[in-house]
Amino acid sequence: MLDVAAVMQRYRIRDRRAARRLMDDAGGFLVAGRLVVRWDDLEAFERRQREARGGASDDGDARSTARPIATTRRPSPPKKPLTPGWWRS
């Protein structure tokens, strides 16, 4: 059984609401007022998500099919300095 904090850590989610929404979609339920999800239900949910995307990888890592996010950007061209009185034209 995984609680909200464990799901946040597993998927590297910072928002508790997003983790709770994911747990609800995976079949989470309340025990003594706390939301939990079974490990098997979570893995089945991951398999369904992979199949819906068309991927068939099943090596046990939840982040194995994620593509890396491009973090580099092309540099912008250098800007020309404004000429005096530019606001008048």
Secondary structure as GFF3:
##gff-version 3
##sequence-region A 1 89
A	DSSP	beta_strand	2	3	.	.	.	ID=ss1
A	DSSP	alpha_helix	4	11	.	.	.	ID=ss2
A	DSSP	alpha_helix	16	26	.	.	.	ID=ss3
A	DSSP	beta_strand	29	31	.	.	.	ID=ss4
A	DSSP	beta_strand	34	37	.	.	.	ID=ss5
A	DSSP	alpha_helix	39	53	.	.	.	ID=ss6
A	DSSP	three_ten_helix	86	88	.	.	.	ID=ss7
###
